[in-house]
Amino acid sequence: MSDNKATHEVVHPRLFLGVNGKLQHVEKGTLIVLGANQAKKLGDKVKSLSDKKTIDLKADQKKK
């Protein structure tokens, strides 16, 4: 397993990528590490993890 943190999530149901010199199916929902150029080439087939919204539930509970 890679030491790098995942940067993107696969959102396309039929994505095939070259992994270790072999073409492999990557399932929807898989977290992968991509560079900026790689992500740009894949377009709408992957979504950046930094685009996801997060909600801090603990902060919301403190307001009550």
Beta strands, then each sheet from edge to edge (+ up, - down):
strand 1: 8-10
strand 2: 15-19
strand 3: 22-26
strand 4: 31-32
strand 5: 46-48
sheet 1: 4+ 1- 5+
sheet 2: 2+ 3-
end
